[in-house]
Amino acid sequence: MKKKFIAMVLAGLTLTTALSGCGNSAKSTETQPAEQQTQEAATEEAPAAEASTEDVKEEAPAEADTPAESVGAYNPAEFKVEDVYVAPDQKSTIDIEGCETFTQIVDKLADGQGYANATIGDADVLMVSTGTYEWEPGKNAAIDAEIFIYKDEVPTYLATVSAGGTAYPLAVKDGNLYVGGNHFISKYIIDTGAMVETEEAYVLYDTDGNESYFYKTCNSQFEDYDAETAKTRFEELFAETEGEEVIEFQPVGGAASETDSESASNTDSLPAYEYPGPELFYSVLYKYMVDELSKSYPESQVSIPCPIIIKEDESDKDDIKVYGNFWIFNYDLKGDILENTSGGSYPGCIHLKSTDAGYEVTSMDVCEDGESFDESAKKIFGDNYDAFMKDGEDEKLREETRAQIIANYVAANNLDIKAYQDFGWDPVTLPEENIDSFYSTLD
């Protein structure tokens, strides 16, 4: 299964919410799930899932005996949300001042956004996404949403949630909201006007590919659970989502903003990406990534690949194997900054063959998502699995490679672009171009 991301979560999922803390320790949290974590100082430390955690949890769970009845425990009679509730630090990106109904909020949405009505816990909510995608014929889903509820009969911003990619649409089951990614999953309800994370589990890989599992509930901490329990709950939470209902988002229209109009006017000014190096082999590989991997995303001004190549096996010219984590990023130009609009990673193996005309991609094997990821990765990568877990999942390496490829694209096309930017993050200044020697390091 393809591991796809809508734009804003690429550099790091952000869950900013008025979360109820554990015990009576009130706090407002920004959590990034463990998927994009690395053991090194990851670039901007993306979420605890599909990336790195904002609060990187580097210590493995304590080897402690945990009473079975405490696992997943959530008892509203004992857990008083009002004792720990604090207002969120983040504000809505939508100006809802003066809005008396959810409909009035929807009227303010820009073209391309989406909205949905859902029931989470004891609250009927409005969810507003930055974008939607077709989950199944006739049904659009989303992986991020600002959540609004009524308080004192007035629409009020409550929280923002982001999942780890389009393989993990926002979904509900039995009143619970599930927010997941390749290496993390969180479960939420809304209780007495506050967002409560009832359970969270994630897996973290070190530089050698060794895994550590973490788990907590609203009444416990990560260190309260031994490694075996944490792994079990991680797997059980994913299994629990079977039969969940994917939240259906309605795409909205509306007049494009001035910024959107500026972006549209720049569409023709961005040339398509072409591999700038001299090697025909890589030219074919990069073109395949642009042509094929970008198909699943909304149209953007330019798609730029970012392959993290682990190993090349050219022993069979009819089946040349390139192992790696193959990222595609899609951008729109805003001023002198490339703003990321969507993208995702496709870890696996691309097969090519040598012909009289050059090279041809014949197929691609992609790792599965969720709890099947590790098993499928071991099958596809074989002896290269450890190297993949070390370098293929290394966010710092990915971001360095990504920045250089963009810089080389800018230089090759003589563009006045200074930086790239992921949603919710500061712009990243591009390095100097390095077309002559950079690409030789990818073999």
N, C-alpha and C positions, 0 to 999 in steps of 0.2 A: 504494500500500500504506500502511496506517496505521502510524504510528510510535508504538508504545505502550510504556509503562513500567510495570513493577510498582513499587510504592511507593518502596522504599528507594533507588532509584537516581536519583530525580528531581532532587535538589539536587546530586548529584554522584556519579558512580559511584566506588566505591572498590575498588581492588584492593590488599588488604593481604596480603602474603605473604612467606615466606622465599624471596625471589627470589635466584637466583644473579646476581651482578653481572657487569659486563664485565671482562675481563682478570682481575687478581687484586685488584681493588678491592672488598672485601667491604662490602655494605650491605644494609639492610632497607629496602624501598621501599614507599611508598604512592603509587600512580600513578592519575591520573584522566585518561582519554583526552580527546582534543582536541575532541570534538564540542561541548561546552558552553563551550569557551574563548571568551573575548572578548579584544580587545586592550586593553580597559580593565580596571581592577581589578574583575574579575567578583565578584559576590556569593559569598562563601565559596569562590571558585574551584572549581567542580565539575570533574568528570573531563575527561581529555583527550579524551573522546568524549562523546557526548550531553551535553556540558557543557563545563566548563573543566578544565584540568589542575590537579591539586593542585600539581604543580611546573610552573608555566606555562612552556612553552617558547616564548619570544617571538622568538628569532632564527631566521631561515630557515636551512636546511641550507647548509653551505658548498659552494661550487662546486668540488668536488674530483673528481679522477679516481679512480674506485674499481674495483679489479680485479673483473672479473665473477665470478670464482670465490669471492669473499668474500661475495657476496650470499646471505643465508640460511644461511651456513656454520654448521654445528654438528657438531663432531667430538668425541665423547665421549673418544676416545683422547688428544686434546690439551686438551680443556676439562675440568678436574678440578673437579667440583662441590664436593667436600669442601674445596677450597682457599679457597672464597669463601662457603660457607654460613654464615649467621647465623640465630639464632632470630627468628621474627616478633615485632614489637612488640605486635601485636594478639592477644588471646586469644579463644578460642571463646566464643560467647554461651551455650553449653551446658556445664553442669557435668559433665565426663566423669570426674571423680575416682572411682576405684573400678570404672570400666567395663573389663571384660576382653574384650569383644567389640563389634563394630559393632551387633549386635542390642540390646545393653544401652543403647547410645546412642539407637537408634531408639525404644526404650521410653520415653525421657525427652522425646520431642518433643511439642510442643503441637498442639492441633487446628488444622488449616489448613496446617501445615508439610508438607514433602515430603522424600523421601529417594531416593537412587539408588545403585546399585553400578556402578562403571565401571572400566575399565583405562586409565590415562594413563601413557604411557612404560613404565617397568618396574614400575609399582605398581598393585595393586588397591586402590581407594579407596572410601570412603563419602562421598557428597555430600549435604549437608543444606541445604535451601532454606527461605527464610522463607515461601514460598508457591508454588503451582503454578497453571498455567492449561492449558486444553485446546489443544494444538497441532494435533491432528487428532483425528477421532472415536476415542475410546477410548484416547488417548495424551496424557498430561500432560507438560508441559515446565516449565522454570524458567529464570530469568535471573540468579539469584544462588545461591551455594552456599558453605558452609564445607566444606573438604575435610579428611578424616581418613585417615591411613594407619596401618599397623601398624609400630611400631618396637620392637624387642626384644619382639615378640609382644604389645605393648600398644597399644591405639588412641591415636593422637597427633594433635592438631590440626596441620595443615600450613599452610593458607592460606584466604583468602576471596576469591572472584572475583565480579564483577558485570558483566553485559552491559548494553547500552544500551537495551533495550526488548524487548517480547515478539515483535517481528519478528526478534530475534536470540537464540533459545534457546541455552543451553549445548550444545555439540555436540563430537563427537570424530571424528577421521578418521586412520587409520593410527597410532593411539596418541597423536595430538596433540589437545590441548584448544584449541578456538577460542572466544575471547571477543570479541564484536564489538558495534558500534553503528553509527549512521548515518555517523559520520565517523571511526571508528577500528576497528582490528582487532589483536588480539594472539594469539600462538600459543605454547602451553606444552607441555612434557613434564615428567614427574617422573623424575629420575635420581638414583639412590643416596640416596633419601630427601629430596630437595630439589626445589623447584619451579624450573624453568628457563624463562624467557621467551626462546624462541629467536628470535622476530621480533616487532616492533611497528611499525605504520605508522598515521599519522593525518594528517588535513588540517585546517588552521587558516585561518579567514577573518578578514581585518581589517575595519575599520569601513566600508570601501568595497566589501567583497565580494570582494576579491582573495584567491586561495587560495595557501597555502604547504603543501607536503607534507613530512613527516618520516618517517624510517625508520631502524631500527637492528636489530642482531642481538645475541645474547648475547656476541658477540666484538667488538662495535663500538659506536660512539656515534652519535647522530643527526647530528652535524656531519661524520661520515665520508662522507656520501652527498650527491651533488649533487641538485638539485631534480628533474631528469628521472628519475633512478634511483628516488628516493623515490616519485614519482607512479606509476611503473611497478610497483614492488613493492606499493604500496597496492592497485592494481587487480588485480595477480596474486594477492595473498593472498585477496581476496574471491572471485576466480574459483576459487581452490584449494579453497574450502569446498564447491564443488558436489559433491554425493554424500556429504557428511558425514552422520553419524548423530546425530540429535537425541537427547540423553540423556533417557530416560524416567524421570520421577519419580513415585513413589507417594505420593499424598496420605495423610496419617495423621490418625487421630482422637485421642481422648484427652480427659481432663477439661480443661475450660477453666480457665485460671488465674484467680486472684482479680481481676487487672486486666482480663482478658477479660470476666469476669462483670460488672464495673463498667461496662465499655464497653457490654455488651449492655443493661444496665439504663438506659443513657442514650439508647438508640436512638430512643425516642419523643420525647425532649426536644429533638432537633434538627429544626427545620423545614426543609422542602425549600427549595433556593435559588430565589429569584425576583429578577429584575432590579429594583432599587429606584428606578431613575430614571423620569422621566415619559414617555420616548419609546417609543411602541408598536413602532417599528422594532427597537430594541435589545432590547425585551422578547421579541420573536419570535426574534431571533438568539440570545440567551443561552439561551432555553428549548430551542431546537434543539440547542445544544451539550450541555446537561445531558441531554436525553432520548436523543440519538443517540450521542454520544461516550462516554457512561458505560456503554453496553451491554456493552462488551467486557471489563469488569472485575468482580471479585468484589463482592458487595453491600457497601456501606458506609453510614454514617449520613447523609452528605451529600456531594453532588458539586457542586463550585463551579468555574465556568468562568473562564478567564483569556485572553481574546482579545487578541492584539497585532495591532491592525488597521493595515495598511499603506496601503490606499487603498480608497475607495468610488467606484464608477462607477454613477451613477444616470441615465445618458443614455437608457437603455431601461427604462421602468417595468415591462416584462414580463420583464426579465432584469437586475435590479440585482446588481452584482457587488461582493462584499466580499472583498478580498485580505488575507491575514494569516497569522499562525501561531496556530492555535486550540488552546489547552491546556485540558485537563480534569484536575482534581485531586480525588481522593476522600479523605475524612477520616472518622476516628472520634474521638470526644471522650474524652479521658483527663484528668479533673480540669478544669482551665481551659485546656487546650491541645488544639488540633486536630492530631491526628497523621495525617500523610499515609500512606495505605495503598496507593495505586496512582494511576496517571494517565499522561498522555502528551501528545505534541504532534501536531497534524494540520495541517501547513503546506499552504496551498492557497487555494482560492476557494470561498466559499459564494454560491450563486445564490438570489435571492429575486425575487418579483414583487409588484407592488402590485395589490390587489383592492379591491372595494367594501367588503369586511369588514376590510381593513387590509393586512397583509403575510403572505406565505406563502413558506417555504423550499422551493425546487423541487429542488435538487441540491447536491452538494459535490464539488469536484475536490480530491484529496489527492495530494501529491508522493509519488513512490516512494521506497523505502529503498535503502541501499547505494550501489553505484557508479552507479545510475540516478537518484540523487537530483538531482544538479545539472541533468542534461538535462531531467528532468520539471519541475523548478522553473522553468527558463527558459521552458519551453513554457506552463506555467500562468500565471506572473506576467508574462511578456512585458516590456513597458517598466518594470514595477514590480519587476523582479528585483533590481536593485542596492539598491533601498530595502528589499526583503525581507531580503537578506543583511546589510544594515547594522542594521536594527531588529528584524526578525523573529527573528533568531538572537542578539539581544543579551540575555544572561542577566540583566544588571543591570536593564535595562528591564523584563524579564519579572517579576523578583522584586519590584520596586517596584509594578508593576501588580497582581500577585498579592496582595501584602500589603494594598493599598488596597481591593481588591474584597472580601477577607475581612473587613476592618475595617468596611466598609459593610454587609456581610451581618450581622455581629454587632450593629451599631448598629440596623439596621432591625428586627431581631427581639429586641432588648433581651436579648442573651445575655451571660452572664458568662464570656467567653472572652478570654484575655490574649495568646495567641500561637499560632503554628502551628509544626509541627516535621516535618522530613523525617528518615527513618531515618538514623541515624549522624551527625546534625548537631544543633547546639544549637538550642533554640527561638528563633524570630524574634518579637520583641515587635511587636504590631500598632500601626500609626500611629493618629492620631485619625481618626474618620470624616469623610468628605468627599463626601457624597451629592450635595450641591447643585451643585458645580462639576466634580467629577472626571469624570463620564461625558461631559460635553460635549467633552472633549479626545479622545474616541475616534472622532470623525467625520472 
